[in-house]
Amino acid sequence: LELVLDEPLNAELQIVQVIRHAAHEQDQLFVVTKLKQYCILSYSPEHQCLMTRQSGSVRDRIGKDVEGGPIGVADPEGRLIGLHLCEGLLKLLTIDKSGRVSKMDDCRLSEAKVLDLAFLHGYPKPTVALLGEDPTWERRYLVTQGIDGNTAQMSSGPFEVKSLPTTASMLIAVPPPLYGLLIVAGDVILYRSRSSTSLVQVQIPLTSMQASTVMEDPDIDPATRGIRILLSDCLGKVYLLLLQPDPSADAGVALSFDLLGETSGAYSLAYLGRGIAFLGSYSADSKIVRFRTPEEASGSGNSGNSRIEVLDVYENLGPITDMCVVDLDRQGQGQIVTCSGTSRDGSLRVVRNGIGIAAQSSLDLVGVQGLFALRAGDDSMFDEVLVLSFLNETRCLRIDGEMMSEAAIPSFTEAAIRTLYAGNVCGNRWIHVTPAVVEVIADGGAHVSDSWSSPEGLRITVAAGYSEGVVVSLEGGEVMHLEVGDEGKLVGRGHLTLQHEVSCIGIGVIPEDGEDVMDVEDGHGGGGRRVVALGTWDEFCVRILSLERFEEVHAEHIGGDVQARSILISRLGSVVHLLVALGDGQLFSWTLARTSSEGDAGLTLRPGKRLRLGVQPLDLRLFRAGNGEVAVFAACDKPCVLSGDDTRLLCANVNSGEVQVMCPFHAESFPNCIALATEDGFTIGTIDNVQRLHVQTVPMHSEPRKIAHARGHRCFCVAAERHESIEEYGMFQEVQLASLHFLDDVTFEELMLTPKMDLDQSESVMAMASMPLSIDGNDVELFVVGTGHEDEECIEPEHGRILVFVLTGVGQDRRAELKCEFGVRGCVYSLQEFQGKIICGVNSEVHIYTFEKVDGLEGEFDLRRECFYRTHMLVVDIDHHGEFIAAGDLIRSVTMLRYVPNAEPGMPGHLEESAHDYAASWITQVHMLDEEYCIAAENSNNLFTLRRDVEATTDEEKSRLQLKGEYHVGEFVNKLVAGSLVMRGADGGRTPASEVTTEAATSESKMELQAEKPELGAAKASGTKEPRPRLSTDTQVLHSVLFGTVSGAIGVILGLKKEDYDFF
């Protein structure tokens, strides 16, 4: 299957139904959003897009929304759509022959509570079945209602069932030729035919079904093969219900029920035909699966003989209950680790920003040290041969149509020697360099037209070529420039002797204006100026030579004690860059500029960036990205792609493992690809044009709730919950169990010396943080965990614990040891490190705890409550900056507190209220930008910024937090955390928020823009042109705050300088 269309609707969808009127041949989508706006969408094959046929509102002016969520059903013949949006009302939308809603009617329902609806097949007028519940008598029942298409009046239907199992929850209309209705209960499925009054039932495992769909295939006759219905439950199991005609059975139908397999919990099902279905989930990944036959399943060797084969996965991070931003690669680029999913579908998701590689072909060839692509000749657009260089041999792969096979090209493969360089030169020839000889090869490798070797027998160490020749370095510091003549003869064009041996060579082009670097490299450009850059082993210097004169025109000292291992000159964007890669993973860049138009001597270098890309030697190769732009691939233990714009050098991580060497490869059967060699093998693949988010899934098989990262010991602490059945007094009951897992931050495996720790029954982890601490002069890292005990008899937990774990050891000897435990009267809902202490929200109070050394016991400590503050309903989140603390309350918005230490050493300090937001906001998260500004999220899916007025002159003004900006996210925000997914500069840091305006625009800015509008209009009328503000090139992001939502969305809030904000 191929994804044809991915269209954003910018709304939270609550109802999606497929409708098709009898007069139409194409399905349409009927969609209702959370704000009760509807639209009818159809697909246009001509334009390959969704077309909006109609839109409007189905909101009622009065009425109470249904508690279980809205229900929408469509008549099988496309005549009516029924919407149960408000209690006691059924809204009917009549669909005309054009496929549009012609009228809406509201029908009063006598049922106190409607659990499900279904339109029945085979009746002359629309007939709807309602599954109702009578809370007074605690019973569930079924009624049917006929609907008059003209007046929308409802009348008694063909049948009813007065008593159903109390677990009945779902209705499924049975299509022709069997007709009737299925009622799904907890451990049974009931079938009510159209003609018989008896109920046929089939027993099923006790579960809760979530979704169903009818499997309709045009080549399967339901009259003989029966009707197949897919069902999925809350545990991720997928079942097949088969209804087969059977005259000997009750109601003439026999039911059978089978388990197909187990996958992620699906809350919607859509059958696509030919045994393929879409399983949609909001608590795990959605999937496209294929259902295998029993014979295929038994012969596949899979565990449990599952009949489900996953064809494609659509990642879903929701719900995000917690997340942290870490720099696992130590490159200054953040990665998000989220706690995602529910129940057994729970997992950790590692989200990183970078460029992905899609593998097209791979071979198990290890030990590749060099890769070179060769075209058949000058006129060929495609590469034909791929040369693979190993330590003591060279092998070639040839592309023939769709096939790739190993080719025996004598010039390359006969001698057991590695290749230093291979490339195309003019005259339909190849040039091949080994440690012993330089060869010019003609006729596709048939024979050698000329060769060159050192007269003194010196070994060739490094080589680099271009479209007309090659530059090689020899032992002892000699450098030769060899050019290929018209007859394919090698001609010496330059010779230079250096004091030190050459470590790397780069031949670059400084193109003329309007020329493309890659065209010049391929010999198709106008020429430009060619220069040679040399790196040496012992003097830590880069020398630039004129290729034409082969004379040194510039020398640049790198400094340090690490040699250059790869060097490249190229124009990236509009700037010519000199890139020098060192043996320790560092990259130096300079911009190359002309100071004179006469000769090559007019070149100057301007300092650029210094980046650490990895810890192993880099290899730089030029390639053309899929969007046509020239870029540089840096192969190392942490590969990345370098590109440029008008002023900057940009770096994007490649989401791949270690890459040893790379070369561009553009074959007819592998267009716009790259070839990569890794420790595991050799791969040909395509590279993404742009950076995007890549997600790694770490299954937890339980529900992760909280996470913290210890940078020094490189491990995570993850709190997870699971549900288990335990036996008490001979009866089984389901209980909730929480546990703590300590995981390595690279492999995500549990620390060998610290198995998971189970908490008490009904105890939940509500907060977690990592922090440093100095004990007896020794610096240690801690994990601090806050818990609460659930009590069914109490509204809020009455007791909880603060657990402190000390991390010790390195590598495989790392362990987490529980050092102290402190009981609190309430639940610890939030927790953070604060000036070497612990600040936490316990029910309605803010507490500060300090560490106390235990006398007589070295390295032992305990907790003591230093002070507390109580004016809240429930402190759900806490953040701090400096001495100021922002406390988010469940109802009373945000309070800003100030910690005042005691003037006497060793005496406790106290908390005092600095300012308060007097609006009634139900806070979910709060984050402080600095001592004045904070960002808060609330339960109506909004973000807003508050400011403490430090310039206020009265006590009343000082005590109020000013609302400075609001932004409707449309998502329930569960977590706010400082961080970024892009590589940070060396000068990153926190800047006072008084110099920044966030994306939630301030009210003052709005007022200023409104005041300027008349002036702009007057200037335009007078004929003067208002100058457009220019964005400065040094635009700086002052704050970067990431947020995660219940639906799995990740967003970013950026703080900009005032002038940059005004520009946008």
N, C-alpha and C positions, 0 to 999 in steps of 0.2 A: 504494500500500500504506500501511496505517496501523498504527503500533505499538499493539498491544493490551495487552501486559503486559511489564513489566520487573521481574523478581523477583531480589533478591540472595540468594545461597545461602551466603555467608560461608565459602567454602572454595575451595581450588584444585582445579579439576576436571581429571581426567586421562582419563576415559573417559565419553563420552555416546553412547548407542545408542537408537534408536527401536525399540520392540517392540510387537507387536500379536498377541495370541493369536487363533486361528481363531474362538474363541467371542465375540470382542469386535469392536465396530465403531469403536472410537476408539484412536488411538495412545497409547502411554505412553513416558515417558522413563526410561531406566535410567542412573543417574549413579554414578560411582565417583570419590572424592576422592583427594588425595595421601596422606592418612592411611588409605587403604583402607577408608573407610566408604562404603556404598552406600545408595541410596534409589531408589524407584520413584515417579515423579511423574505425575500426570494433571491435565488442565485441566478445571475446572468451568465450563461456560458460564453456569450459573445464578448463581454467586458471582463469576465472572470472576477466578479466582485459581487458583494451583497447589495441588493437594491431594496430600499425602504418603500414598501407598498402603501403603508398607512401607519400613523402613530397617533397617540392620544393619551388620555388619562382614564383610569378606572377607579380613582379615589372617590370614596363616599364622604360627604360632608359630616355625617354623623355615623356612629357605630363603633363598636369595640373590636379591635383586631383579634383574630383567632389565636389562641394560645399556642397551638402546636405548629403554627406556620401556615401560610396560605396554601390552598389546594387548587390546581387547575387541571381540567380534563377537557378533551375534545371529542365531539361526536364522530364516530368512525366514517361517516359520509360527509364530514366537513360542513354540516349545517349549523351547528351551535358550538360555542365554547362556554363551559361552566366554570365560574371562579367563586371559590368560597374564601372571601377575604375578611368579612366581619361576621361575628357570631349571629346566628339566626337568619342570615341572608345568603342567597345564592344569586350571583350576578350572571345573567345570560347574555351572551353576545351573539347576535345573529350574523352569519356569514352569507353574503349574496354570491351570485354566480361569478362576479368579477374577483372574488377572493378577498373582499374588503368587509369590514364590520359595518353593517347597515343600521343597526340599532342596538341599544342596551336596555335591559329590563332587570329589575330587582324582584326576586321572589322570596317571600317569607317562608322560613323553615320552622317546623314544629319541633325538630330535634334540638335538644339542649346542647349537645356536643356531637359534631361530625368528625369522625376519625379518617374516613376516606370516601372517595367518590369514583364512579366509573360509568361511562356510557356503554350501554349494551348494544350488541350486534343483532341485526335481523328483525327490527321492528319498524313499522311504516312511519312512525313519528319518533323523534328523539326520546329515548328512555334512559333515565339515570338511576343508578343504584347508590344508596347512601348507607354507610356503616355508621350507626349511631351508638351513643353510650348514654345510659340513664344513671347519673351519679347517685340518685336517691336510692335506687334498688340495686346498684352495682351490677348492672347487666348490660350486655351489648346485643344489638339486634340489627336486622337488615330490612330496609324498605326500598321499594322502587316507585318512581314517579314518571308518568308520561308528560311530555311538554308539547304544547300546541305551538307550532312554528310561527303562526301569525300573531297570536295574542300573548305568547310566552306564559300562558297559564299552566299550572301544574295540576295533574290529577292522579288518582291512585294508579299504580302500575300493575303489571301482570302478576307479581307474587311478592311475598314478604316472608321473612324468617324471624319469629318473635324472640327466639332465644339462641344465642351463640356463645361459644366459649369466651370467657373473660379476657383471653389473650388474643382474640381476633383483632387484626390491625391492618389488613391489606385486602383490597378487592382487585381482581384481574378479570376483565371481560374476555370471554372465549370467542374467537372469531369463527366464521363458518368453516366447515359445514356442521360443526358440533354445536355451536352457540352455547349460551348459558353464562354462568358466573362462578369464579373461584373465590373462596374466602380463606385467607391464610391466617392461621392462629399459631400459638406457640409451638405445639407439638403435633399439629394435624392440619391438613388442607382439605377443605370441603368443596364439593362440586354440586352446584344446583343447575340442572338442565332447564331448557326452556319449556319442555313438555312434562317432565316428571316432577312430582312434589317431594320426592325423597332426596336426601343428601347422600352423595357418595363421598367417602373419605379415604385418605391415605395417611398413615402415620409417618411422621418425620422426626428427626432429632430435635430436642427442645432447643430452640434458638429464637432469634429475633430477625426476621427478614427485613431487608432494607430496600431492595429494588427488584424489579422484574421486567421482562420484555418477551414478546412472542418471536420465535425464530421462524421467519417466513422465507422460503427459498422457492423461486419460480419453477425449479426442476423437481420439486418434491410435492407430491399430491397429498394434501392433508386428509383426503377422504380414505385413502388406503394406508398411508404411513402414519397418520395421526397428527396431532398438534403438539409442538414442542415449545416449552416455556422455560426460560432461564430465570433463576432466582439467586440472589446473593444475600448473605447474612452479615451480621455485625462482626463476625470472627474472620471474615475474608474467605469463607467457603462459597463455592459456586455449585449450584445444583441444577439438575435437569428434571423437569416434570413433564411426563409424556401422557397425553390423553389419546387413547385409541378406541375407535368404534368396536363395540363388543355386544352383540345382541343378547348374549346370555347374562351380561352384568346388569346391575341396577342402573337405571336411567340410560342403558345402552352404551355406556362408556366405562372403560377400565383405566385406572390411574396407576402410574408407576413413578417412583421417585429415586433418583440416583445422584451420588456425589461425583462431580466432575474433577474437582481439585481444589486447591487452596492457593490464594493469592492475597493481595492487599484488599482491605475492606472497601467494597464498592457500594456507593450510595446512588448510583445511576447506571443503567445498562442500556446499550443500543446495539442491536444486532445489525451487522453490515452485510450479511450474506456469505454463503460458502463456508460456513463454520467459523467466521471471524466476527468478533464482538469488541465493543469499546466498553471498558470498565472505568467509570469516573468516580473519583474519590476526593474528598476535601480533607482527609486526615492522613493520606498517603499518596504515593505516585499513582496517577491514572495510567492505564495500560490498554494496548490493543493486543488481543490474544486470539489464538486459533484453538478450536476444540478438536482434538485428535480422536480418531476412531479407537475403540477398545484394542484392536489389533495393533495399531501404531503405538498406543500407550504401553502395552505389555512388551513390545519389542524394542522400546527406546532405552530401557535400562534405567529410567529415572526412579527415584525413591517413591514408593507408594503408588506407582502406576498412575500418576496424575495425567489427566487428559488435557491439561492446559499448557499451551506453548506460548510464551510471551514473544510477540513480534516487535513491539515498540513500547517505549516508556516515556511518559510526559511527567517531568519532575514537578513535584509540589512540595514546598517547604512548610506548608501550614499544618496545624497551627504552630507558630513559633512561640514557645512559652518562655524562653530565655535565650540569650546569645552573648558572646564575647568576641572582641576583636583582638587578634593575635598576629604577630609577625613570625610565623613558623620558620620561614626561610631566612630570617635575619637580613632581609634586603630593604627594609624600610617600606614594604608594601603589606598592608593589612589584609588579613583573611578573616572572614566571619565564620564562627562555629556556632551553629544553632541547635537548640533542642527542639526537634520537630516530630510531628506525628502523635498518635494516641495509641494506647493499648499495645498490642503486639506489633503494630506497624511503626512504633517509635524508633527514631534513629537520630544520630548526629549528622548534620550536613555541614561540610566544609565548602564555603563559597569563596571563590577567588576570581579576580578580574584578570583577564588575559586573553591570549590568542590560542585557539584550538587547532589541532591537526587531525584531519579525517583520513585514516589509513585507506589506501586503495589496493595495495599489495604489500606483502611482507615475506621475507625469507629468513630462515634460521642460519644466518651467516654472522658469526661472531669474529671479533678481531679486526674489523675494517678500520683502517687508519687514514684512508683517503678516498674521496669520491670525485669523479670528473665525468661530465656529460659531453658527448661528441655528436655533431651533426654530420650527415653524409657529405655535405659540400657547402659552398658559399651560397647557393641558391635555395638550399633547404631551409624550411622554417622549423622543422621538428628535429629533436634529438633522436638519435638512432642507437647509439652505443653508450652504455654506462660502464665506466672503468672503476673497479674496486681494488684498492691497494691494501695489501696485508703486510705483515712484517717481513716476510721472505718470499712473497709471490704477488702476482697481479692476475686478476680474473676479470673477464668481460661478460656483460649481459647485453644481448641484442634484442631490440624490439622488432617483431615481425607481425604486423597487424595487431591483433588482440593478444598475441602470445609474447611472453618474455622467456628467453632461454639462454643458457650459457653458450658463448661463442668462442671458438679457438682462433684468435687473431695472433699469428706468430710473433709479430713485433712486440706484443704485450705479454703473451702468456708462455712463450717458450722458455725464456730465461727466468730462473727462480730468483727474482729480484723485485723489490717494491718500486712503485711509481711515485715520483715526487711531484710531477705535474703532467697533465695531458690536456690538450685543447685544440681548437680549430685555428688554422692560419689561412691566409689568403691562398688562392690557387687550388681550392678543393683538397687541401692537405691537412694532416694532423701533425702535431708536434708532441713528442713523448720524451720525458726527462726521467732518468733513473740516476742513482748515485754514481754510475759509471759512465753514462753516455747521454747525449742529446741527439734524438733521431727525428727526421722529417719523414713522415709516412704518407704514401700516395695510394690512390685506387682503393680506398676503403680498407686499408690495412694489408693490401696484397704484397707490397714491397716497400723497402726503405730507399728513398731517393737520396738522402744524404745523412751524415752523422758527424758528431763532433765529440771529442773527449779531450781532457786536459793532457797536453804534451808531457807534463811532468808526472802524470799519473795521479793527480790530486783527485780526491773524492768530491763529488758534488753534494752539497749539504741542503741547500734550499733553492727553489725555483719558482718563478712567477712568469706568466705569459700574457700576451695580448694578441691582437689580430694579425700582426706582422712579424712577431718574433718572441723571444724569451730572454729573461734576465736570470742568470744563475750565479750562485756563490760557491766558492771552492774553499777547501781547507786552507787555513793560513790567512784568511781575510780577503782573498781575491774575488772580484765581482766582474762578470762578463756580460756584455750585451750582444746577443746573437740575433741576426735578422734573416728571414727567409727570402731569398731572391726569387726572380721570375722562374727560374728552372728548378726551383725547390732546393737550391743550395744554401747552406748556412754561411753567412758572412758576418765576421766580427765587426761590430760598430762601436764598441767602446770597451775599455778595460780600466779598472780602478783597484788599487790595493789599499786596504784599510789596516789599521793597527790591531783591530779585533775582528774575530769571526762574526759573520752575519747570522742573526737568529731568525729573521723573517724579512720578506720582501713583499712590497705592495706596489703595483703599477696602477696609477690612477689617471683620470682624465679631468682636466678643468675645461668643461665644455664652453663653447661659444654660446652667447645668448640664444635661447630657443632650442638648443640641441638637447637630446636625451642621452643620459649617461650610458644606459644599456645599449642603445644603438651604436654609440661610439665604441663601446667595448666589443660589440659583435662585428665591427668593421663596416657598419652601414652609415655612420655619421660623417659629418664634414671634417672631423679631425680633432679640433680643440687642441689643448696643450697637454702632452703626456709628461708626467713626472714619475720618478721612482722614489719610494720611501724605503729606507733600510733601518732595521733595528739590529743592534749589536749585543753580544753576550756580556761583555765585561764593563763597558763604560756607561751603560744605562742612558743611551742617547739615541735619538732618531735623526737620521740624515736624509735630506731631500735632494735628489739629483735631477738635473734636466736629462730626459731620455735622449733628446736629439744630440746634445753635446756630451752627455755622460759626465757632467761636472757637478760638484756639490754647490747648491745654491742656498742651503740653509741647514743649520744644525740646531736641534732642540733637545736640551737635557731633561730627562724625566725626573731624576732624583730617586732616592730610595735605594733599595738593594734587590729589586726584582726585575728580571729582564723582560723585554718585549717578546711576545710569542706569536703575535699576528698583527698585521698592519694593513690598513685600507684607506684609500683616498677616493671620495665620491661626493657628488652633489646630492644631498637629501633635501627635498623641497627646493628652496631657492638659494641655499647656502652650501658651499663646498666644505666638507668636513674631513679632517685627518683623524682617524680613529686608531688608537694604539691599545692593544689588549695585552695585559701582563700575565705572568705565570701564576699569580695568586688570585685571579678572577677579577682584578680591577680593570676598568676601562678609562682611558684618558681621551679626551676629544679636544681638538682645536678647530677653529674656522680658518680656512685658507682664503686669502684675499690677494688681489693684484694691486700693486702700487705703480706699475708701469706697463705700457702696451708694447714695449720693445723687448722682445726676448723673454726667456723664462725667468730671468733673474729678478723680475719685479714681483716677488712673492713674499708675503709676510704671514705669520701665524699669530692668531689671537687666542688667548686662553679660553677654553670652554668649560666642559663639565668633567667631573671625576666621579665615576660610579663604581660601586662594587656589585657585580652581577652574580658572582659565585665565589667559590674557594679553589677552583681548579683552573688550569690554563684555558683561555678562550681561543676560539677559531672563528674569524670573521669572514663571511661570504656574502657577496652582493646577489640579490635576486629581485625579480619583479613580482609584486603582490598581485592578487587577483583583480584589484581595482586599477591596475596599470601603473601604480606608483612604485618607484624604486625604493627598496628597503635593504637593511642589513640584518642577516641572521647571525646571532652570536651563539655558537655551540659551546656548551660547558655543562657543569652539573646542574645549573639552573638556567636553561636556555631562554633567550628573549629575542625580540625583534626591535630593531632601532629604525626609526623613521624621523622625518623632519617636516617642519612647516616653515613659515617665512623667517622665523627668528630662532626657533628652539630645536633641540635634539630630543626626541620623544622615545621613551622606552616602554615596551609592553611585554610582560611575562608570557612565555609559551607554556601552556598547561600540559607539560610532558615531563617525562623523567629525563635523566642525563642524556644529552646528545653529544657524541664524540666529534663527528664531522657531518657536514651538510653540503649539498650542492643543488642548484636549481636544475629541474628536469622537465622539459616541455616536449613530450612525445605526442604523436597523433592519438594514441590510445590512452595517454596519461597527460592531458593538457594542463598547463599551469600548475604543475606539481613540484614538489621538492623531494629529494632523496636524503634519508637520514640513516646514520649508523649509530646504534646504541650498544650497550653491553649485551643486550639480549638478542640482537639481530639487526636486520636491515629492512627499512620501510620506505615505501613510496606513498606520498599522500598529498592532500591539498591543505592549504593553510587559510585560516579565516582572514577576510579582508579587514575586519574591525575587531576591536576588543569586545568581549562579552563575558558574562558571568558563567563560570563553570562550577559544577556542583559535584562533590564527592560524597557518597552516602556511606555511613558507618552504622550498620544495623545494631540496635540495642535489644530488640525483642522484648522491650518493655517501654514504658512511657517516660522519657527523660524530662525532668522539670526544671532543674537548675544546673548551671555550669560555671566553673571558675578555672583560671589558668595560672599556674606557677611558672613564671618565665625562667627563673634560675634553674629549677630542677626539670624543666621541660615536661610537664605532665598536667593533666586535667583532673579535676574532681567533678564527677557528674552524679547528680541525685536522680534516681529513676524510681518509678512506681509500677507495681504490677498487682494484679488481682488473682488470688488463689482461693481455692475451696479447702476449708479445714473442717475437721470433724470435732464437734463438741457435744457431749452427752448423747452420742449415737446419731446426731443429725449433722448434715453438712451445711455450712454457710460460707458465703463469699466474703473475704476480708481484703483490705488494701494493705499492702506491704511496701515499705520504702527501703531503699538500699543506697549506699554510697559506693561509687566505682572510681578507682584511681587508674587513669589511663596514660600511656605514653603519648606525647603529642605528635609523634610521627607515624607510628604503627597503629595507634589506638588500641593496643593490647594492654590488658591489665598488668600493673606492676607485679613482677614475680613474687616479691616478698610481702605484698599487701593485697590479699584477696578482698572481694567486696565485703562491705560491712552492712549487715541488716539492722534496721532500726526497730523500735518497739512497734507492736501491732497498733494500727490507727495513728501512727506518728508520721507526719509529712514534713518534708524539707521545704521551707518557705523562702529561705534566703541563704546566700553563699557568697564568700569573697576570699581572695588571697591577699596576703600582706607580709611585709618583712618585719622582723623583730630582732632586737639585740638582747641576748641573754648571757650574762657573765662575760661580756665582751665579744661573744660569738654571734655573728649575724645568721639568722635562720629564716626560712620561709614557712608561713603558716597557711592552712586552709581553715577558715572559720565558717561554721555551719549553724544556721538558726532553724529551729523546728517548732512545731506545734502539735499538740495532741487533740484529735477530733473527739468530741463528746456529743452523742446524739441528744442528750438532755440539755445541753447548753447551746446558746446561739453562737457564742464565740468561744474559742479554746481558752481554758482557764490556766493551763500550764504548758510550758515548752522547755526547750534546752538550747544552750549555746555550747557547741562542741568545737574544740580547738585541736587541730592535727598539726604536728610538726613533721616537716619533710627532711629526711636525712639521706646520705649516701649519694652516689653518682652511678650512672649507667644502669646495669642490671641489679645493682645493690640498693637502688632507691626504694625507700619505703615511707609510708605515712603512719605515724604513731599518734594515737589519741593521748594528748597530754593532760587536758583538763576538761571538765564538764561542769556547766553552771546552770542551775535550774532557774527559770523565770516564771512569774505569775502572768501568763498570757502566751500569745503566739508571737514569734519573732518574724514579722512580715517583711522586714527590710533590714539590710546590714551592710556596713561599709567600714573600711579602715579610715581612721581619723587621727592624724598627728601621733601615730604610734599607739593609738587606742582603738576601741571599737565603738562605733555609734550605731544604734539600731532602733527600729520602731517596734515596740511591744504593745500590741492592742492600741490603746489611745495615748500612749506615752512615748516620748523620745528619751532613750537611755544612752549614757556614755559609760563604758566600762574600761577600766585600766588594768594592766597586768601587774601583778605583785609577785615578787620572788618569794619562794618558800624557804624559810630559814633552815639551814643545815642540809639542804638537798641541792646539789649543784645541778644547774640546768632545769630545775623544776620551777613552775610558776602557777599562779592561780588568777582568777578574775575577781575584781571588786567593782561594784557599781559606784561610780564617782558622783554622778548627778543625774537628774531627770527633769523632764518638762511635760506638763499635762494640760492641754486645752483642746485636744482633738477628739474626734469620734472614732477614727481608726486610721492609724498611720500606715498607708499602703506602700509608700516608697520614700527614700531619703537620698539626697545627694549633698555634697559640700564642696566649697571652694574657699581655701584659706580658713578663716575662723567662722565663716558663715555657713549655715546649714539650711537647706530647703527641705521641708517636710510636706509631702503630698497626702492630703486627707481624703478619705472615702467620700465625704460630703462637703467639707469646709474648705475646699480648694487648697491653696498653698500658703504655708506659713514660713517666713524666713526667721531663723533663730541665729543667735550669736553666742559663741562659746567664750566665756570670760574666765581666764585662768586666775588662780589665786596668787596674790602677790607673794605670799609666803611659800617657799619651796616645800613640796610634799603635801600641801593642803589641797583639798578638792576645789575645783572651779565650779562654775554654775552656768546654766543656760538662761538667756533672756530673749524675749521676743523683739525682733527688730522691725518687722513689717508683716502685713497680712493682706491676702486678697479676700475681700469681703463678698465676692460673688460666690454663689452656691454651685460649685463644679465638682463632679465626681471624678477624682483624679485616678489615673491608672499608672502614670509614670511621671517623674520629674527629673530634670537634668540642669545643673548649673553651668553657665558659660563662664562667668566670673563672679565677683562679689556683688555685682549689681543685677545682672540679667540671669534669668532662668527660663527654660522651655518646659511646658507641661503638656501632657496628653490626657484627655478625658473620655468618658464612656460614650459620648455622642460622636465619636470618630473625628474629633477636632484636635489641632495643636494650637497653642497660644503662648506668647512670650510675655513675661512679667518683668518689671524693672523696679528696683529699690531706689527711691529718689534720694540720692546723696546730697543734692543741692537744696532740698526743702528747708524752709525757714521755720515752719511750725511743726509741733509734735504730731498733729493730726495728719499732715501731709507725709511726714516721715514714717508714720505707722501704716500707710497704705502702699500696697504693691500696685503699680500702674500697669494697666493692660496696654501693651505696645504693639501687638500684632496678633492676628488670628488667621488660621488656615484650615480649611476643611479637607481632611485627608480622605475621608470615605472609608477608612479601615480602622478597626479597633487596634490601637497601638499597645503592644504588650511590653516593649522594651525600648529604651533610649540609651545609647552608649556612644561615647566619643570615639572617633576613628575614621578611617578612610580605606577605600579599596584600591586607591591609586598610589603610586610610589611617591613618597614625600621627599621634599627638598631637604638639603642639609640645614637650612635655616628655619625649619618648621618649629613652631612653638605656639603658645597660647598668647593671644593679644586681647587687651581689654575690649569688652563688648561695646563700650561706648563708641568705639570707632567702627562698628559693624552694623549693618542692617541685614536681618535674616530674610529668608524667602517669604516668611509671613510678614508682609509689608506693614510698616508702622503706620499708625493713624495720622501722624504728622506728615509723613511722606505723601499720603493720599491727599491731604488737604493742600499741600504745596502744589501737587500736580493739578488739582482742580483750579487753583488760583492762577496758574500759568496759562491755562487754556485760552482765556480771552486775549492775553497778550500775544500768544502765537497767532490767533486769528487776525489781530490788528496788524501784526507785522506782515502777514501774508497779503492782506488787502492793500497795504501801502507799497507793495512791490519788493520789499526787502526779504531776503531769504534767511531764515533762522539757521545759524550754523549748527550742524549736528554734532553732539558731543562725541569725542573719540575715546575709545577704550584704551587705557594705557597698557603697554606691553608687559608691565610688571604687575598685572592683576594677581592679587594674593588672596587665597582663601584663609580667613582668619580662624574660622571654626568649622569643623566637620563633625556632624552628629548623625549617626546611623540609627534607624528605627526598624523594628520588626513587628509584624502584625499577625492577627489571628489567622487570616487567610493565607499567610505565607509570603506576603509582599515584603520587600526590603526597600527602604527609601533613605534618602540622604537630605540633611538640612545643612546648607552652606552659608557661612557668614562672610559677607563681602564688605569692603570699604565703602563709605558713603558715596564717593564719586563713581565707583564701579556699579553700585546698585542703581544710581541715577541714570547711568548709561543704558542699563537694560530696561 
